[in-house]
Amino acid sequence: ALLSRNWDKFKNNMPVTKKQQAGWAPQYKWYDGQGPSAEQHYSMPILDYAERKNATGAKIYPFNVVSVSWFIKAENADLDEAIPIRHVKAAGDDDPSDATTLFIITQEDMRAYPSSGDPNYPGATLVTRDMNFNISHSIVPKEKALACDDCHGTTGRMLLDWVKLGYIEGDPQSIEENENDDDDDDDDGSSCFISALLY
């Protein structure tokens, strides 16, 4: 899984990319499947943990959060007004296809492109954002699905950061409630608060 991708740095003609370490865990965020704003129609949304908490239809989803850097045409341009990659590569002095050299294009390089005549992108701006890749494949079998104590209580894996998700006092389901659920032999986990939020 991806960790980061830089469209201002190239090696062997490819953007510099880093992968997640083995055993990485997704980050959980509220999402309603929209936006996050009318101007930003991303298939990989840019959103904080709880900013969509009160949106209609919002649920807590697992995401692979990937840091992405790219050039936009002006400082106040929309994030999808990206400078074409062929122009980014042409703005540097080195050969981006060189497999041994790290080829870096600076904001100053981009604003001066092309070297002769009027610059094409005098307001070029390098931006970096966390893109949220929805995890929709490589799903584990149901036998390995999350249990209540993976997210609730203090003895499990504590996968969710409840404060970041908008619960100022922490886990909305108290340890006492978990213990009461455990006393019910017929409980299949459907009463767990998180089961109503995930997927």
N, CA and C atoms as an extended XYZ file, in Angstrom:
597
Properties=species:S:1:pos:R:3:atomname:S:1:resname:S:1:resid:I:1 pbc="F F F"
N         0.837       -1.188        0.000 N   ALA     1
C         0.000        0.000        0.000 CA  ALA     1
C         0.881        1.251        0.000 C   ALA     1
N         0.385        2.302       -0.633 N   LEU     2
C         1.146        3.545       -0.729 CA  LEU     2
C         1.204        4.283        0.607 C   LEU     2
N         2.324        4.967        0.834 N   LEU     3
C         2.482        5.870        1.964 CA  LEU     3
C         2.576        7.312        1.472 C   LEU     3
N         3.328        7.528        0.390 N   SER     4
C         3.456        8.880       -0.158 CA  SER     4
C         3.849        8.816       -1.626 C   SER     4
N         3.540        9.902       -2.352 N   ARG     5
C         3.950       10.030       -3.750 CA  ARG     5
C         4.232       11.504       -4.035 C   ARG     5
N         5.409       11.754       -4.633 N   ASN     6
C         5.850       13.122       -4.900 CA  ASN     6
C         5.953       13.361       -6.399 C   ASN     6
N         5.111       14.283       -6.908 N   TRP     7
C         5.135       14.614       -8.322 CA  TRP     7
C         6.050       15.799       -8.608 C   TRP     7
N         6.919       16.118       -7.647 N   ASP     8
C         7.978       17.104       -7.874 CA  ASP     8
C         9.358       16.456       -7.798 C   ASP     8
N         9.385       15.134       -7.579 N   LYS     9
C        10.638       14.398       -7.479 CA  LYS     9
C        10.526       13.126       -8.317 C   LYS     9
N        11.560       12.895       -9.135 N   PHE    10
C        11.498       11.752      -10.048 CA  PHE    10
C        12.805       10.973      -10.011 C   PHE    10
N        12.677        9.685      -10.232 N   LYS    11
C        13.834        8.822      -10.406 CA  LYS    11
C        13.443        7.745      -11.408 C   LYS    11
N        14.306        7.549      -12.397 N   ASN    12
C        13.995        6.602      -13.472 CA  ASN    12
C        12.664        6.956      -14.140 C   ASN    12
N        12.412        8.254      -14.267 N   ASN    13
C        11.237        8.796      -14.945 CA  ASN    13
C         9.921        8.576      -14.190 C   ASN    13
N        10.008        8.106      -12.949 N   MET    14
C         8.826        7.831      -12.151 CA  MET    14
C         8.807        8.717      -10.906 C   MET    14
N         7.617        9.115      -10.442 N   PRO    15
C         7.555        9.928       -9.224 CA  PRO    15
C         8.078        9.144       -8.026 C   PRO    15
N         8.739        9.837       -7.128 N   VAL    16
C         9.260        9.175       -5.935 CA  VAL    16
C         8.084        8.718       -5.074 C   VAL    16
N         8.080        7.437       -4.774 N   THR    17
C         6.961        6.817       -4.064 CA  THR    17
C         7.476        5.982       -2.906 C   THR    17
N         6.806        6.076       -1.781 N   LYS    18
C         7.132        5.236       -0.628 CA  LYS    18
C         5.949        4.349       -0.296 C   LYS    18
N         6.241        3.154        0.218 N   LYS    19
C         5.200        2.193        0.579 CA  LYS    19
C         5.044        2.119        2.093 C   LYS    19
N         3.857        1.718        2.511 N   GLN    20
C         3.616        1.481        3.931 CA  GLN    20
C         4.470        0.308        4.411 C   GLN    20
N         4.849        0.347        5.672 N   GLN    21
C         5.584       -0.769        6.248 CA  GLN    21
C         4.646       -1.936        6.485 C   GLN    21
N         5.201       -3.133        6.550 N   ALA    22
C         4.412       -4.333        6.816 CA  ALA    22
C         3.677       -4.175        8.138 C   ALA    22
N         2.425       -4.596        8.160 N   GLY    23
C         1.635       -4.512        9.378 CA  GLY    23
C         0.958       -3.175        9.598 C   GLY    23
N         0.996       -2.300        8.587 N   TRP    24
C         0.372       -0.980        8.737 CA  TRP    24
C        -1.136       -1.140        8.989 C   TRP    24
N        -1.701       -0.151        9.654 N   ALA    25
C        -3.132       -0.165        9.965 CA  ALA    25
C        -3.810        1.040        9.334 C   ALA    25
N        -5.045        0.895        8.880 N   PRO    26
C        -5.758        2.031        8.290 CA  PRO    26
C        -6.105        3.071        9.345 C   PRO    26
N        -6.438        4.277        8.883 N   GLN    27
C        -6.946        5.322        9.752 CA  GLN    27
C        -8.453        5.442        9.513 C   GLN    27
N        -9.168        5.666       10.586 N   TYR    28
C       -10.629        5.696       10.508 CA  TYR    28
C       -11.128        7.134       10.574 C   TYR    28
N       -12.017        7.487        9.616 N   LYS    29
C       -12.527        8.857        9.532 CA  LYS    29
C       -14.002        8.833        9.135 C   LYS    29
N       -14.713        9.875        9.565 N   TRP    30
C       -16.093       10.046        9.119 CA  TRP    30
C       -16.092       10.449        7.642 C   TRP    30
N       -17.021        9.853        6.879 N   TYR    31
C       -17.128       10.211        5.462 CA  TYR    31
C       -18.535        9.911        4.976 C   TYR    31
N       -19.052       10.813        4.138 N   ASP    32
C       -20.405       10.653        3.604 CA  ASP    32
C       -20.413       10.335        2.116 C   ASP    32
N       -19.225       10.096        1.558 N   GLY    33
C       -19.151        9.762        0.140 CA  GLY    33
C       -19.199       10.961       -0.778 C   GLY    33
N       -19.187       12.166       -0.235 N   GLN    34
C       -19.301       13.376       -1.040 CA  GLN    34
C       -18.092       14.276       -0.801 C   GLN    34
N       -17.687       14.971       -1.849 N   GLY    35
C       -16.772       16.104       -1.700 CA  GLY    35
C       -15.324       15.809       -1.356 C   GLY    35
N       -14.781       16.437       -0.311 N   PRO    36
C       -15.468       17.021        0.830 CA  PRO    36
C       -16.095       18.396        0.610 C   PRO    36
N       -15.903       19.041       -0.545 N   SER    37
C       -16.573       20.318       -0.799 CA  SER    37
C       -17.048       20.339       -2.243 C   SER    37
N       -17.889       21.299       -2.540 N   ALA    38
C       -18.473       21.362       -3.886 CA  ALA    38
C       -17.414       21.561       -4.952 C   ALA    38
N       -16.279       22.178       -4.597 N   GLU    39
C       -15.239       22.461       -5.586 CA  GLU    39
C       -14.268       21.295       -5.758 C   GLU    39
N       -14.311       20.336       -4.866 N   GLN    40
C       -13.291       19.286       -4.862 CA  GLN    40
C       -13.940       17.924       -5.072 C   GLN    40
N       -13.995       17.497       -6.320 N   HIS    41
C       -14.635       16.228       -6.640 CA  HIS    41
C       -13.568       15.141       -6.731 C   HIS    41
N       -13.074       14.726       -5.578 N   TYR    42
C       -11.980       13.758       -5.569 CA  TYR    42
C       -12.501       12.341       -5.356 C   TYR    42
N       -11.959       11.405       -6.125 N   SER    43
C       -12.229       10.007       -5.811 CA  SER    43
C       -11.439        9.596       -4.581 C   SER    43
N       -10.401       10.369       -4.236 N   MET    44
C        -9.614       10.159       -3.027 CA  MET    44
C        -9.752       11.415       -2.185 C   MET    44
N       -10.753       11.473       -1.329 N   PRO    45
C       -11.080       12.728       -0.644 CA  PRO    45
C        -9.973       13.217        0.281 C   PRO    45
N        -9.958       14.522        0.471 N   ILE    46
C        -9.070       15.165        1.427 CA  ILE    46
C        -9.954       15.597        2.590 C   ILE    46
N        -9.826       14.934        3.730 N   LEU    47
C       -10.705       15.254        4.835 CA  LEU    47
C       -10.042       14.936        6.168 C   LEU    47
N       -10.507       15.654        7.198 N   ASP    48
C       -10.030       15.414        8.550 CA  ASP    48
C       -10.884       14.315        9.179 C   ASP    48
N       -10.544       13.944       10.399 N   TYR    49
C       -11.189       12.800       11.033 CA  TYR    49
C       -12.688       13.005       11.259 C   TYR    49
N       -13.083       14.188       11.696 N   ALA    50
C       -14.469       14.381       12.117 CA  ALA    50
C       -15.201       15.468       11.342 C   ALA    50
N       -14.611       16.027       10.296 N   GLU    51
C       -15.246       17.162        9.629 CA  GLU    51
C       -16.555       16.790        8.947 C   GLU    51
N       -16.753       15.509        8.608 N   ARG    52
C       -18.006       15.083        7.969 CA  ARG    52
C       -18.918       14.342        8.939 C   ARG    52
N       -18.632       14.423       10.218 N   LYS    53
C       -19.364       13.659       11.236 CA  LYS    53
C       -20.863       13.907       11.195 C   LYS    53
N       -21.272       15.149       10.976 N   ASN    54
C       -22.694       15.493       11.006 CA  ASN    54
C       -23.333       15.534        9.626 C   ASN    54
N       -22.603       15.122        8.613 N   ALA    55
C       -23.157       15.116        7.254 CA  ALA    55
C       -24.154       13.967        7.097 C   ALA    55
N       -25.158       14.183        6.291 N   THR    56
C       -26.164       13.151        6.044 CA  THR    56
C       -25.520       11.898        5.466 C   THR    56
N       -25.784       10.772        6.076 N   GLY    57
C       -25.274        9.499        5.579 CA  GLY    57
C       -23.839        9.195        5.958 C   GLY    57
N       -23.212       10.045        6.765 N   ALA    58
C       -21.805        9.822        7.127 CA  ALA    58
C       -21.643        8.596        8.014 C   ALA    58
N       -20.576        7.858        7.770 N   LYS    59
C       -20.199        6.703        8.578 CA  LYS    59
C       -18.697        6.766        8.805 C   LYS    59
N       -18.213        5.934        9.698 N   ILE    60
C       -16.776        5.843        9.921 CA  ILE    60
C       -16.219        4.786        8.972 C   ILE    60
N       -15.268        5.203        8.141 N   TYR    61
C       -14.672        4.318        7.150 CA  TYR    61
C       -13.171        4.169        7.399 C   TYR    61
N       -12.608        3.026        7.016 N   PRO    62
C       -11.147        2.872        7.080 CA  PRO    62
C       -10.508        3.410        5.809 C   PRO    62
N        -9.418        4.165        5.968 N   PHE    63
C        -8.711        4.739        4.828 CA  PHE    63
C        -7.219        4.451        4.923 C   PHE    63
N        -6.611        4.275        3.764 N   ASN    64
C        -5.165        4.345        3.665 CA  ASN    64
C        -4.836        5.797        3.328 C   ASN    64
N        -4.224        6.503        4.271 N   VAL    65
C        -3.935        7.922        4.093 CA  VAL    65
C        -2.573        8.080        3.420 C   VAL    65
N        -2.579        8.692        2.239 N   VAL    66
C        -1.372        8.824        1.423 CA  VAL    66
C        -1.036       10.305        1.249 C   VAL    66
N         0.183       10.680        1.572 N   SER    67
C         0.643       12.057        1.377 CA  SER    67
C         1.063       12.237       -0.085 C   SER    67
N         0.438       13.201       -0.761 N   VAL    68
C         0.702       13.429       -2.183 CA  VAL    68
C         1.115       14.890       -2.386 C   VAL    68
N         2.201       15.096       -3.148 N   SER    69
C         2.664       16.451       -3.490 CA  SER    69
C         2.561       16.648       -4.994 C   SER    69
N         2.080       17.830       -5.413 N   TRP    70
C         1.988       18.139       -6.842 CA  TRP    70
C         1.928       19.655       -7.027 C   TRP    70
N         2.156       20.080       -8.265 N   PHE    71
C         2.118       21.504       -8.590 CA  PHE    71
C         0.742       21.894       -9.117 C   PHE    71
N         0.220       23.028       -8.593 N   ILE    72
C        -0.983       23.626       -9.170 CA  ILE    72
C        -0.580       24.929       -9.868 C   ILE    72
N        -1.447       25.436      -10.726 N   LYS    73
C        -1.070       26.515      -11.636 CA  LYS    73
C        -0.883       27.865      -10.959 C   LYS    73
N        -1.520       28.078       -9.829 N   ALA    74
C        -1.388       29.347       -9.107 CA  ALA    74
C        -1.692       29.096       -7.639 C   ALA    74
N        -1.247       30.022       -6.806 N   GLU    75
C        -1.407       29.831       -5.361 CA  GLU    75
C        -2.862       29.698       -4.954 C   GLU    75
N        -3.747       30.433       -5.647 N   ASN    76
C        -5.163       30.407       -5.309 CA  ASN    76
C        -5.961       29.483       -6.232 C   ASN    76
N        -5.279       28.663       -7.003 N   ALA    77
C        -5.964       27.748       -7.927 CA  ALA    77
C        -6.604       26.597       -7.152 C   ALA    77
N        -7.647       26.014       -7.754 N   ASP    78
C        -8.245       24.815       -7.168 CA  ASP    78
C        -7.231       23.682       -7.219 C   ASP    78
N        -7.348       22.772       -6.296 N   LEU    79
C        -6.348       21.708       -6.187 CA  LEU    79
C        -6.307       20.783       -7.409 C   LEU    79
N        -7.383       20.746       -8.193 N   ASP    80
C        -7.355       19.889       -9.379 CA  ASP    80
C        -6.848       20.626      -10.623 C   ASP    80
N        -6.416       21.892      -10.470 N   GLU    81
C        -5.792       22.610      -11.577 CA  GLU    81
C        -4.295       22.318      -11.574 C   GLU    81
N        -3.984       21.068      -11.842 N   ALA    82
C        -2.592       20.608      -11.772 CA  ALA    82
C        -1.824       20.967      -13.037 C   ALA    82
N        -0.553       21.250      -12.864 N   ILE    83
C         0.329       21.480      -14.011 CA  ILE    83
C         0.649       20.127      -14.641 C   ILE    83
N         0.543       19.995      -15.970 N   PRO    84
C         0.825       18.711      -16.622 CA  PRO    84
C         2.214       18.185      -16.261 C   PRO    84
N         2.293       16.894      -16.048 N   ILE    85
C         3.546       16.284      -15.611 CA  ILE    85
C         4.662       16.492      -16.633 C   ILE    85
N         4.330       16.500      -17.919 N   ARG    86
C         5.375       16.706      -18.932 CA  ARG    86
C         6.010       18.084      -18.774 C   ARG    86
N         5.231       19.085      -18.347 N   HIS    87
C         5.781       20.413      -18.114 CA  HIS    87
C         6.610       20.442      -16.832 C   HIS    87
N         6.169       19.692      -15.825 N   VAL    88
C         6.933       19.624      -14.576 CA  VAL    88
C         8.313       19.037      -14.845 C   VAL    88
N         8.359       17.935      -15.567 N   LYS    89
C         9.640       17.298      -15.866 CA  LYS    89
C        10.527       18.210      -16.717 C   LYS    89
N         9.911       18.956      -17.637 N   ALA    90
C        10.691       19.826      -18.527 CA  ALA    90
C        11.243       21.045      -17.803 C   ALA    90
N        10.701       21.356      -16.626 N   ALA    91
C        11.135       22.553      -15.907 CA  ALA    91
C        12.474       22.372      -15.205 C   ALA    91
N        12.894       21.118      -15.021 N   GLY    92
C        14.153       20.861      -14.327 CA  GLY    92
C        15.340       20.850      -15.268 C   GLY    92
N        16.535       20.835      -14.697 N   ASP    93
C        17.764       20.860      -15.496 CA  ASP    93
C        18.311       19.471      -15.777 C   ASP    93
N        17.896       18.473      -14.999 N   ASP    94
C        18.450       17.131      -15.144 CA  ASP    94
C        17.526       16.250      -15.960 C   ASP    94
N        17.966       15.028      -16.185 N   ASP    95
C        17.198       14.058      -16.962 CA  ASP    95
C        16.369       13.207      -16.008 C   ASP    95
N        15.031       13.340      -16.036 N   PRO    96
C        14.205       12.585      -15.096 CA  PRO    96
C        14.213       11.078      -15.332 C   PRO    96
N        14.715       10.638      -16.495 N   SER    97
C        14.765        9.208      -16.793 CA  SER    97
C        16.021        8.542      -16.250 C   SER    97
N        16.935        9.323      -15.691 N   ASP    98
C        18.169        8.775      -15.120 CA  ASP    98
C        17.829        7.925      -13.901 C   ASP    98
N        18.192        6.657      -13.950 N   ALA    99
C        17.844        5.723      -12.880 CA  ALA    99
C        18.695        5.909      -11.637 C   ALA    99
N        19.787        6.666      -11.733 N   THR   100
C        20.702        6.796      -10.606 CA  THR   100
C        20.595        8.140       -9.896 C   THR   100
N        19.888        9.081      -10.496 N   THR   101
C        19.848       10.438       -9.959 CA  THR   101
C        18.438       10.803       -9.498 C   THR   101
N        18.341       11.421       -8.323 N   LEU   102
C        17.074       11.954       -7.848 CA  LEU   102
C        16.856       13.316       -8.503 C   LEU   102
N        15.798       13.428       -9.282 N   PHE   103
C        15.504       14.615      -10.088 CA  PHE   103
C        14.436       15.431       -9.363 C   PHE   103
N        14.786       16.620       -8.859 N   ILE   104
C        13.880       17.439       -8.061 CA  ILE   104
C        13.556       18.734       -8.794 C   ILE   104
N        12.269       19.059       -8.889 N   ILE   105
C        11.824       20.308       -9.485 CA  ILE   105
C        11.329       21.203       -8.360 C   ILE   105
N        11.909       22.384       -8.218 N   THR   106
C        11.498       23.303       -7.171 CA  THR   106
C        10.378       24.209       -7.655 C   THR   106
N         9.757       24.903       -6.709 N   GLN   107
C         8.722       25.857       -7.071 CA  GLN   107
C         9.299       26.978       -7.940 C   GLN   107
N        10.526       27.377       -7.647 N   GLU   108
C        11.190       28.404       -8.455 CA  GLU   108
C        11.429       27.913       -9.878 C   GLU   108
N        11.837       26.646      -10.029 N   ASP   109
C        12.007       26.059      -11.365 CA  ASP   109
C        10.703       26.130      -12.149 C   ASP   109
N         9.614       25.776      -11.474 N   MET   110
C         8.325       25.696      -12.146 CA  MET   110
C         7.830       27.075      -12.547 C   MET   110
N         8.076       28.072      -11.711 N   ARG   111
C         7.617       29.428      -12.027 CA  ARG   111
C         8.417       30.058      -13.153 C   ARG   111
N         9.639       29.577      -13.379 N   ALA   112
C        10.499       30.120      -14.439 CA  ALA   112
C        10.334       29.381      -15.757 C   ALA   112
N         9.529       28.317      -15.790 N   TYR   113
C         9.370       27.511      -17.011 CA  TYR   113
C         8.465       28.224      -18.015 C   TYR   113
N         8.795       28.236      -19.337 N   PRO   114
C        10.066       27.761      -19.905 CA  PRO   114
C        11.182       28.784      -19.711 C   PRO   114
N        12.404       28.348      -19.955 N   SER   115
C        13.559       29.214      -19.691 CA  SER   115
C        13.632       30.406      -20.636 C   SER   115
N        12.986       30.305      -21.798 N   SER   116
C        12.959       31.426      -22.750 CA  SER   116
C        11.516       31.895      -22.934 C   SER   116
N        11.347       33.204      -23.097 N   GLY   117
C        10.006       33.738      -23.259 CA  GLY   117
C         9.309       33.930      -21.919 C   GLY   117
N         8.009       34.249      -21.984 N   ASP   118
C         7.242       34.468      -20.768 CA  ASP   118
C         6.971       33.144      -20.059 C   ASP   118
N         7.081       33.124      -18.735 N   PRO   119
C         6.807       31.885      -17.990 CA  PRO   119
C         5.355       31.439      -18.161 C   PRO   119
N         5.154       30.141      -18.251 N   ASN   120
C         3.799       29.593      -18.383 CA  ASN   120
C         3.039       29.609      -17.062 C   ASN   120
N         3.795       29.449      -15.959 N   TYR   121
C         3.153       29.306      -14.661 CA  TYR   121
C         3.850       30.192      -13.616 C   TYR   121
N         3.737       31.511      -13.734 N   PRO   122
C         4.437       32.400      -12.799 CA  PRO   122
C         3.953       32.261      -11.358 C   PRO   122
N         2.755       31.715      -11.173 N   GLY   123
C         2.231       31.520       -9.821 CA  GLY   123
C         2.247       30.075       -9.376 C   GLY   123
N         3.002       29.228      -10.070 N   ALA   124
C         3.036       27.791       -9.738 CA  ALA   124
C         3.290       27.589       -8.250 C   ALA   124
N         2.538       26.673       -7.674 N   THR   125
C         2.631       26.428       -6.230 CA  THR   125
C         2.669       24.935       -5.967 C   THR   125
N         3.630       24.524       -5.146 N   LEU   126
C         3.732       23.124       -4.748 CA  LEU   126
C         2.845       22.907       -3.527 C   LEU   126
N         1.931       21.954       -3.623 N   VAL   127
C         1.037       21.649       -2.509 CA  VAL   127
C         1.227       20.199       -2.087 C   VAL   127
N         0.975       19.940       -0.828 N   THR   128
C         1.013       18.577       -0.290 CA  THR   128
C        -0.260       18.358        0.515 C   THR   128
N        -0.969       17.283        0.214 N   ARG   129
C        -2.204       16.979        0.927 CA  ARG   129
C        -2.251       15.483        1.244 C   ARG   129
N        -2.994       15.160        2.291 N   ASP   130
C        -3.241       13.764        2.626 CA  ASP   130
C        -4.474       13.291        1.884 C   ASP   130
N        -4.277       12.371        0.939 N   MET   131
C        -5.374       11.776        0.196 CA  MET   131
C        -5.821       10.500        0.921 C   MET   131
N        -7.110       10.293        0.982 N   ASN   132
C        -7.659        9.145        1.693 CA  ASN   132
C        -8.142        8.092        0.705 C   ASN   132
N        -7.377        7.019        0.582 N   PHE   133
C        -7.741        5.925       -0.313 CA  PHE   133
C        -8.721        5.013        0.417 C   PHE   133
N        -9.929        4.881       -0.120 N   ASN   134
C       -10.914        3.994        0.490 CA  ASN   134
C       -10.450        2.549        0.347 C   ASN   134
N       -10.462        1.819        1.426 N   ILE   135
C       -10.004        0.431        1.395 CA  ILE   135
C       -11.183       -0.450        1.004 C   ILE   135
N       -11.184       -0.928       -0.218 N   SER   136
C       -12.315       -1.703       -0.723 CA  SER   136
C       -11.899       -3.060       -1.274 C   SER   136
N       -10.651       -3.448       -1.007 N   HIS   137
C       -10.205       -4.769       -1.433 CA  HIS   137
C        -9.290       -5.332       -0.364 C   HIS   137
N        -8.852       -6.578       -0.530 N   SER   138
C        -8.020       -7.261        0.470 CA  SER   138
C        -8.721       -7.305        1.821 C   SER   138
N       -10.026       -7.497        1.803 N   ILE   139
C       -10.797       -7.569        3.034 CA  ILE   139
C       -10.627       -8.948        3.670 C   ILE   139
N       -10.399       -8.968        4.969 N   VAL   140
C       -10.159      -10.242        5.655 CA  VAL   140
C       -11.454      -11.040        5.751 C   VAL   140
N       -11.358      -12.368        5.950 N   PRO   141
C       -12.561      -13.193        6.128 CA  PRO   141
C       -13.337      -12.756        7.369 C   PRO   141
N       -14.612      -13.118        7.418 N   LYS   142
C       -15.457      -12.670        8.534 CA  LYS   142
C       -14.946      -13.162        9.874 C   LYS   142
N       -14.242      -14.308        9.872 N   GLU   143
C       -13.695      -14.821       11.127 CA  GLU   143
C       -12.663      -13.878       11.726 C   GLU   143
N       -12.072      -12.995       10.887 N   LYS   144
C       -11.054      -12.065       11.365 CA  LYS   144
C       -11.567      -10.625       11.417 C   LYS   144
N       -12.881      -10.468       11.281 N   ALA   145
C       -13.461       -9.129       11.308 CA  ALA   145
C       -13.315       -8.514       12.694 C   ALA   145
N       -13.485       -7.196       12.770 N   LEU   146
C       -13.337       -6.496       14.041 CA  LEU   146
C       -14.375       -6.966       15.052 C   LEU   146
N       -13.924       -7.125       16.287 N   ALA   147
C       -14.819       -7.395       17.404 CA  ALA   147
C       -15.017       -6.098       18.179 C   ALA   147
N       -15.988       -6.086       19.095 N   CYS   148
C       -16.299       -4.858       19.835 CA  CYS   148
C       -15.078       -4.298       20.553 C   CYS   148
N       -14.301       -5.200       21.201 N   ASP   149
C       -13.186       -4.700       22.008 CA  ASP   149
C       -11.982       -4.287       21.165 C   ASP   149
N       -12.057       -4.438       19.847 N   ASP   150
C       -10.999       -3.884       19.002 CA  ASP   150
C       -11.068       -2.357       18.977 C   ASP   150
N       -12.249       -1.809       19.247 N   CYS   151
C       -12.438       -0.364       19.192 CA  CYS   151
C       -12.868        0.231       20.536 C   CYS   151
N       -13.554       -0.581       21.363 N   HIS   152
C       -14.078       -0.096       22.633 CA  HIS   152
C       -13.268       -0.639       23.804 C   HIS   152
N       -13.380        0.044       24.933 N   GLY   153
C       -12.724       -0.417       26.145 CA  GLY   153
C       -11.242       -0.068       26.168 C   GLY   153
N       -10.535       -0.676       27.114 N   THR   154
C        -9.112       -0.363       27.302 CA  THR   154
C        -8.213       -1.579       27.174 C   THR   154
N        -8.791       -2.736       26.875 N   THR   155
C        -7.977       -3.953       26.831 CA  THR   155
C        -7.769       -4.476       25.419 C   THR   155
N        -8.475       -3.917       24.437 N   GLY   156
C        -8.359       -4.397       23.069 CA  GLY   156
C        -7.291       -3.663       22.288 C   GLY   156
N        -7.446       -3.680       20.975 N   ARG   157
C        -6.450       -3.042       20.106 CA  ARG   157
C        -6.600       -1.528       20.029 C   ARG   157
N        -7.755       -1.015       20.477 N   MET   158
C        -7.990        0.431       20.508 CA  MET   158
C        -7.685        1.067       19.145 C   MET   158
N        -8.340        0.542       18.116 N   LEU   159
C        -8.068        0.984       16.748 CA  LEU   159
C        -8.560        2.396       16.455 C   LEU   159
N        -9.574        2.844       17.172 N   LEU   160
C       -10.158        4.149       16.877 CA  LEU   160
C        -9.674        5.196       17.868 C   LEU   160
N        -9.359        6.371       17.332 N   ASP   161
C        -9.042        7.516       18.175 CA  ASP   161
C       -10.332        8.306       18.322 C   ASP   161
N       -11.054        8.034       19.405 N   TRP   162
C       -12.391        8.598       19.565 CA  TRP   162
C       -12.367       10.118       19.656 C   TRP   162
N       -11.342       10.686       20.258 N   VAL   163
C       -11.263       12.141       20.381 CA  VAL   163
C       -11.138       12.784       18.997 C   VAL   163
N       -10.261       12.239       18.148 N   LYS   164
C       -10.116       12.765       16.793 CA  LYS   164
C       -11.410       12.624       15.998 C   LYS   164
N       -12.193       11.587       16.315 N   LEU   165
C       -13.441       11.350       15.593 CA  LEU   165
C       -14.581       12.224       16.108 C   LEU   165
N       -14.279       13.110       17.060 N   GLY   166
C       -15.274       14.078       17.504 CA  GLY   166
C       -15.926       13.775       18.837 C   GLY   166
N       -15.454       12.735       19.518 N   TYR   167
C       -15.998       12.393       20.830 CA  TYR   167
C       -15.021       12.908       21.893 C   TYR   167
N       -15.277       14.102       22.391 N   ILE   168
C       -14.333       14.799       23.265 CA  ILE   168
C       -14.012       13.996       24.515 C   ILE   168
N       -14.989       13.267       25.044 N   GLU   169
C       -14.775       12.504       26.266 CA  GLU   169
C       -14.268       11.087       25.994 C   GLU   169
N       -14.000       10.792       24.750 N   GLY   170
C       -13.467        9.467       24.421 CA  GLY   170
C       -14.539        8.491       23.980 C   GLY   170
N       -14.272        7.220       24.177 N   ASP   171
C       -15.139        6.123       23.746 CA  ASP   171
C       -16.588        6.373       24.165 C   ASP   171
N       -17.522        6.472       23.205 N   PRO   172
C       -18.920        6.747       23.555 CA  PRO   172
C       -19.623        5.566       24.205 C   PRO   172
N       -19.039        4.412       24.103 N   GLN   173
C       -19.626        3.225       24.747 CA  GLN   173
C       -18.765        2.867       25.948 C   GLN   173
N       -19.285        3.017       27.117 N   SER   174
C       -18.496        2.832       28.334 CA  SER   174
C       -18.086        1.384       28.513 C   SER   174
N       -17.064        1.176       29.333 N   ILE   175
C       -16.611       -0.183       29.652 CA  ILE   175
C       -17.730       -0.966       30.302 C   ILE   175
N       -18.547       -0.284       31.127 N   GLU   176
C       -19.664       -0.973       31.791 CA  GLU   176
C       -20.653       -1.515       30.773 C   GLU   176
N       -20.897       -0.733       29.701 N   GLU   177
C       -21.820       -1.198       28.667 CA  GLU   177
C       -21.249       -2.414       27.963 C   GLU   177
N       -19.936       -2.412       27.720 N   ASN   178
C       -19.303       -3.574       27.100 CA  ASN   178
C       -19.461       -4.803       27.962 C   ASN   178
N       -19.282       -4.618       29.286 N   GLU   179
C       -19.402       -5.752       30.194 CA  GLU   179
C       -20.820       -6.300       30.193 C   GLU   179
N       -21.822       -5.398       30.110 N   ASN   180
C       -23.210       -5.839       30.048 CA  ASN   180
C       -23.472       -6.622       28.775 C   ASN   180
N       -22.892       -6.177       27.657 N   ASP   181
C       -23.052       -6.907       26.404 CA  ASP   181
C       -22.428       -8.287       26.500 C   ASP   181
N       -21.283       -8.381       27.184 N   ASP   182
C       -20.589       -9.664       27.295 CA  ASP   182
C       -21.393      -10.669       28.095 C   ASP   182
N       -22.262      -10.173       28.990 N   ASP   183
C       -23.063      -11.069       29.818 CA  ASP   183
C       -24.167      -11.749       29.032 C   ASP   183
N       -24.490      -11.204       27.857 N   ASP   184
C       -25.553      -11.756       27.025 CA  ASP   184
C       -24.966      -12.811       26.110 C   ASP   184
N       -25.249      -14.079       26.410 N   ASP   185
C       -24.661      -15.174       25.631 CA  ASP   185
C       -25.143      -15.188       24.203 C   ASP   185
N       -26.315      -14.574       23.952 N   ASP   186
C       -26.873      -14.597       22.602 CA  ASP   186
C       -26.422      -13.408       21.770 C   ASP   186
N       -25.588      -12.546       22.348 N   ASP   187
C       -25.157      -11.345       21.636 CA  ASP   187
C       -24.188      -11.705       20.521 C   ASP   187
N       -24.517      -11.326       19.293 N   ASP   188
C       -23.650      -11.631       18.150 CA  ASP   188
C       -22.782      -10.444       17.770 C   ASP   188
N       -22.773       -9.416       18.628 N   GLY   189
C       -21.951       -8.243       18.335 CA  GLY   189
C       -22.705       -7.145       17.618 C   GLY   189
N       -23.969       -7.419       17.222 N   SER   190
C       -24.702       -6.422       16.448 CA  SER   190
C       -25.051       -5.200       17.275 C   SER   190
N       -25.029       -5.330       18.635 N   SER   191
C       -25.350       -4.196       19.475 CA  SER   191
C       -24.165       -3.256       19.632 C   SER   191
N       -22.990       -3.669       19.184 N   CYS   192
C       -21.810       -2.828       19.308 CA  CYS   192
C       -22.015       -1.535       18.527 C   CYS   192
N       -21.729       -0.427       19.164 N   PHE   193
C       -21.946        0.878       18.550 CA  PHE   193
C       -21.259        1.000       17.193 C   PHE   193
N       -19.999        0.520       17.125 N   ILE   194
C       -19.224        0.699       15.907 CA  ILE   194
C       -19.773       -0.097       14.741 C   ILE   194
N       -20.500       -1.196       15.032 N   SER   195
C       -21.031       -1.998       13.924 CA  SER   195
C       -22.050       -1.220       13.115 C   SER   195
N       -22.654       -0.204       13.719 N   ALA   196
C       -23.622        0.625       13.005 CA  ALA   196
C       -22.942        1.719       12.201 C   ALA   196
N       -21.658        1.925       12.429 N   LEU   197
C       -20.940        3.005       11.761 CA  LEU   197
C       -20.058        2.519       10.632 C   LEU   197
N       -19.448        1.356       10.808 N   LEU   198
C       -18.526        0.856        9.784 CA  LEU   198
C       -19.318        0.201        8.657 C   LEU   198
N       -19.068        0.656        7.431 N   TYR   199
C       -19.725        0.115        6.255 CA  TYR   199
C       -21.226        0.249        6.378 C   TYR   199
